[in-house]
């Protein structure tokens, strides 16, 4: 849990603060642990802009492939050309009161990256 506000040095970014900005809550748990990466299951409670990216970067674990919230010396896995971030399940209430649910399998490019990480563990 932190508060998230727009970064004063870069208007395209947001930053985590102790007691300023809008409250943001994120739950996360490791699903698989690799040598230089961890696959997480994440549940956002509040849904702030860039919330997952800001929270993970603020605790020292930026998302692989995230060019905006990464560490300068962090290299993404080979052949990963975007953020390794995917919403496999969404559930929300629409303004008219209906509950909507959506599920989406992991895209092929992220499956490929995940398979490469599995193979690296076997070696």
Buried (B, 14 or more C-beta within 10 A) or exposed (E): EBBBBBBEEEEEBBBBEEEEBBEBBBEBEEEEEBEEBEEBEBEBEEEBEBBBBBBBBBEEBBBBBBEBBBEEEEEBBEEBEBBBBEEEEEEEEEEEEEEEEEEEEEEEEBEEBBEBBEEBEEE
